[in-house]
Amino acid sequence: MQTIYDAVNSSPPAEASMRILRETWAASGAAASQIPGVHILDGGEVVYTGELSPGCQACKAGTWDCVFIGVQCNINCAFCCNPHAIPADYTGSAFGSQPREITANYQATRINGVSFSGGEPFSQPKKLLGWVADFKRAYPDAYYWVYTNGLLAKEPYLERLGALGVHEIRFNMAATGYTHPTVLRHLAVASHHIPTLTVEIPAIPDHESRLLASLETWCAQGVQFLNLHEFMYEPGTNAESMPGARLPITLPDGHRTAIDPQSRALTLRVMQYVRDHNLPLAVNDCSLQSKLRQLRGRRRSLAPLTAQPYEQVIDEELLVHHCAYSSTEILVFHPDATGSIRTQYPEHQLVRIGRRAPLSQDAPDQWVLFERLAWEG
C-alpha cells in the first residue's frame, strides 16, 4: 500500500507540458482550418485531406497492432525512432511473440488493423510471407499492411503479398533520400500488386525542399496516401541526435521526450502544396496529438487482456479497484463489491486505487490514483 501511495505522489508532473501542447495544438488547428477541403475532427486529434486509409482509421482508434518481424534493418536512418535497447532477437507485438499467440489474443480485443514492421521486414522475406499467411489464416477480417524502406521490396515478394491479401504497403521514402531509383521502381511495381500505396515519413523541416520536390514523382508511381509524422527526438533512439529545433515535453504517462515545434507546420504546408498543385494525394497529419489519441484507444483495446478481474475500466485508460485494510490484512476487490465488503469488515479503512491501463501485457504497473474513501450508508 505504501509503495503504491509513494508511486502516485512521485509521478512526474505533465500539466505544464500539456498546457504548452494545447496552445500549440490550438494554433495548428487554426492554421489547418485555412486549408480548403481539410478535415479537422475531435479538436484536431484527426486532421487530413482527401480520405484516411482503413489502416490509419484503425491506428487513430487504437484498434491497430504493429507486429515486428524482427529488428534487423539494411540501413541506419538518422531519424529512426526504434529504441537502441530493444533486444536483437525481438519479434512479435504487445499481444505475444508468435502468430498463434498474437491472433488468439486478438479475439478478446477490438483489433481490426494489423501491420508488419521492423527493422526492415523484407530483410527476412521468408518469415514475412509466412507470418502474413499465418495471420490471414487465423484472423482474416482485419486490414493488413506492411512497412518498408523499399530497397529490398522486390516484385516476387510484392506479388506474393498481394496474393495473400495484404491491403496496403507503406514506403518510407525519406530513408533513402526521397527519390532513390531502386525504391521508385519498387514503388511502381507495388502499385500493380497491392491495392493501396502509401508513403509514410517523418515531417523533418530541414528536408522540406526535397519533400515538396518529390510529391509529383511519387504520385506518378501510383502513391495515393501520404502520412506525415510530427518529428520526435525520442530518447534512446537515433532520432534523439538529429539536429533541429526542440520542445522538451512530459507526456501524461510521465514519458519525457521532445518534438520539433516546426514539424507539424510543415505537414500543413504540404497539404496546401498538394491542394495548390491539384495532386491526387490524400495527406494525413500523424501528429503527437493524434498519437496520444491512439494510445488512449490502444490502452482500451488491451484492457480485456491486462485488467484484473477485480478492476473496473474507467475513462478508457484507467483500471480501478478498491482495498479495505487493517493493521493485519489487506482485501482487494472490485468496486461493485464495496457494499458486501463493508458489511463484513466495517472497521477496515477503504481506499480507491487506480493504475494506468498498460500498453502491453508485461508492462510494469503505473499507479496514478490513491484515494481514501469513507464507507457509505
N, C-alpha and C positions, 0 to 999 in steps of 0.2 A: 504493500500500500504506500509506504513512504517513498519507494522508488518511483512509483507512478506519479505521486504528488510532486516530487522533485523534477521529474521529466517535464511535466506540464508547465511548471513555473520557471523552467530554464530554457524554454523554446526561444530561438532567435526571433526578434520582432520583425515582421514583414510589412506592417502597416505603412511605414514611411515609404518603402519602395512601391507598394501598391498604390499609394496616393499619387506618386510621380507617374507611375504607369497609367493610371486612369486619366491623368491630364494629357499624356501623350496620345492615349487612345482616342480621347475626345477630339483632339486636334487632327488626328489621322482620319477619323470618321467624317469630320467637316470637310477635309480636303477630298476624300473619296467621293463625297456626295456631289462634287462638281464634275465628275466624270460621267458623261452621258451613258446611260444603259447599265451603270454599275448596280449590283445587288448588295445591299447592306442589311444584314439580319442580326437579331439578338444583340443590339447595342454595339455592333462592329465585330462581334466574335466570328462572323462569317461574312467575308467580303469577296466578291468575284464578279467577273464579266462573262457573258455567254452562259455556259452551263457548268455545273460541277459533275465530274465523273462519279459513278456509283462508289468507286473506291474512296474518293475524297469525302463523299457523304458519310460513308461508314467511319472514316477516320474522325471527322468532326463530331460525330455522335458518340465516339468512344466504343464503337462496336466492331473495331478492326483489330486484328492481331498481326504482328510482324514476326515472321519466322526466319531465324538466321540459319542459312545453310552451313555457315561457318564464318570465321572472321578473316580468313585468308584473302588477300587482295593483291592484284597485279600492279597497282600503282599506289602512291602515297601522297594523297592530296593535302595541301597545306591547310585546307579548311575542313578536313574530315572531323566529324564530331563523335566517332566511335571512341569509347574510353580506352586509354592505354592499358588499364588494369584488367580489361576483360580477358579471361583465360584463352590461350591459343586454341584450345580444343572445344571452346564453347559452341553449342549448337542447340537449336530449338527456340523456345519462346517462354513467355511468362506462364504458359499453360502446360509446359512439360518439355522433355528433351527429345522425344521421338514422335513420329506421326501418329501412331496409335494412341499414345497417351494424350497428345495435344487435342486430337479430334474428339476423343472421348470427353475431355473437359469442355470442349465447345458445346456439347449437348446440354450442359447445365447453364449456359450463358446466352447472351444476345448477340454473339459474334456473327456478323454477316459479310465481313470483308477480310480477306487473308492475303498478305503479301509475303514474298520471298526475297530476302536481302542478305547482306553480309557485312563486311568483306564484299567480294565480288562473286555472286552466285555462279557465274559462268566459268569461274576458275575451277569449279567442281561440277562439270556439266552432267555427268552420270548421276551424281547424287541429286542435283537439282531436278532433273527429269523424273527420277524415281520418286522423290518426295512429292512433286506436283501430282504424279499419278496416284500416289497413296492418299493424298489429301482429297483429291477429286472423287476417288472411290468411296472414301469414308464420310465425306462431308460435301456432297455435290452441289448444294444450293447456294453456297457462298460466292461472292465476287472475288476473283483471283487476279493478282498482278505480280510482276517481277521487276525488281530494281537492277540497274546495271550501269556501268560506265561506258559500255558499248564496245570496247576493244575486242572482247572475246565472244561477242554475241553473233556467232556465225549462223549462216542460213539453215543448216540442218537442225540446229538446236531451236531456232526460232520457229521453223516449220513444225517441229515436234511439239513445242509448247502450244502452238495454235491448235494442233490436232488434239491435244489433251484437254483443251477447253479454257486455257488462260485467256482472260478477257482484256488485259491491258499490260503494256510494258512501259516502264519509265526510265528514260535515259538521263544520266547526269552529264550533260554536255560541258559543264564547267570543269569537270575532272580532266578533260583532255584539251582545254583551250577553246571550247565552244564550237569549233568547225573542223575538227580533226577529220581528214578524208576517209579513214577507215570507219570511223564511227558514223559519219554521214552516210556511208554506203550501207552499213548495217541498219541504220535508222530507216532508210528507204526500203530495205528488204523486209524489215519488221512490219511495215505498213501493209504488206501483202499477205501476212500470215496471222497477225493478231489484230483484233477489231479496233482497239483504242491505243493510240500512240501519244505518249506524254513526255515532255521534258520537265524534269524536276531538279531545281538547283537552288543554292543559297543566293539571296539578293545581296551581292557584295558591291558596295558603292564604287570602289576603285575599278570595278570591271564594267561599269555602265556602258561605255562606248562599245566594247566588244559584245556585250549582251544585246544591245539595240541593233547592232550591225548584223547579228546572226538570225534575227527573228524571221526575216523573209526566207532565208535559206532553210531554216527548219520547216517552215510551212510548206515549202516546195518539196520536201521529203515526205510529207504526209502528217506532220505533227498537228494534233488537234487541241491539246491542252498544255498549258504552261503553269507549273506550280512554283511559286517563289517563296522560299523560306526566309523569314526575318533572321538575319545573321546573328548567331550567338557565339560568344567566346567561352565555350563550355570548359570548365576546369578539368584537367586531366586528359585533354584531347589535343590533337594538332591545332584545332581552331583557337585554342587559348593563346597561341603565339602569333596569330595573324595580326598585321598592323591595321589600324583604323580607329575611329572614334569609339569610345566605350562609355556605357552607362551601367555601373555596377548595380545589381538588384538582389533582393532576397525574396524568394517566392513564398506563397502561403504555406508550403510544406517545409519551409526552412532552408531549402536549397539555395545556395549562393552561386550566381553566375553573372554574366554581363552581356548586354546586347549592343549592337551598333545602332545608335539612335537615328542614323540616316538610312538604314536599310529598308524600312517599311515605306519611306517616301520614294525610294527607287522603284518599289513594286507599283506604286500608284503612277509613277511616270511611265513605266512600261505599259500599264493599262491604257493610259492616254495615248501613247505612241501607237499601240495596236488599233485603237479607235481611229486615230487620225489617218493611219495608213490603210484602214479597211482590211486588216489581216484576218484570215479565218482562224482565229486562235482565242480560245477561252483562257482567261488568266485568273488564277486563284491566289489570294493573299493568305499564305500559310504563316501567319504572324504568331508571336508569342501569345497574344490574346486568344487566338484560335487554339493554340496548343494547350493552354490552361483549360479551355472548354473540353478539349479532347481527353485530358487527364481526368477531369471530373467524371466524364462518361465512362472512361476505362475503369475507374475505381468501382463504379456502379456495376459494370459488366462482370467484374471479377468477384463481386460480393457473394454470389452463391457458392463460390469456392473458398473464399477467405473468411467469411463471417462464421463465428462460432454459434452453436445452437442457442446460446444464452444471450446473443447480441441482436440488437434491433438496428436496421439500416435507417439513418436519418439524413435528410437533405443530400442524397446521392453519395456522399463520401465520408460519412461519419458512422462508426459502429459503436453503439452504446449498450452498456449493461449496468446493472445495479449490484452493489455489495452491501451486505449487512455484516457488521463485525463487532466483536467484543475483545476483551483482553486475551481471550483464549481461542477464538475461532474466527474465520472469515467465510462467509457464504456468498457465492457468486450466482446470480440468477438473471433471467430475462426481465425487463421492466414490467411485462404483463403479469408477472408472478408476485409483484410487490405486495398486493393485498394479503395473499395467503402467507407470505413470509412474515409480514407484520404480526399476524395472528399468532404465529408460532414463536417469534422472537421479538417481543415488544420492547425489550430492554436494549437491544442492539442499536448501534449507530448505523445510519443509512447514508450511502454516497452514490452518486451517479458518475460513472467513469466512461470515457469515450476515447477511441483511437481512430486515427485517420484510416479509412479503408485502403489497404495496401495495393500496390501496383503489380505485385506478383505473389505467388503462394508462399514463397520463402522469405519475403521481405521482413525486416525486423519491425516490431511494434513501434508506432509513433503515437505516443499518448498526447492528447490535446485537450482533454476535459477531465476535471476532478472537482465535483460539486457536492458539497454537503447538503443533504436533504432532511426534512422533518417528516416523520410518519404522519400521514393524513388520516383523519377520521378518529 
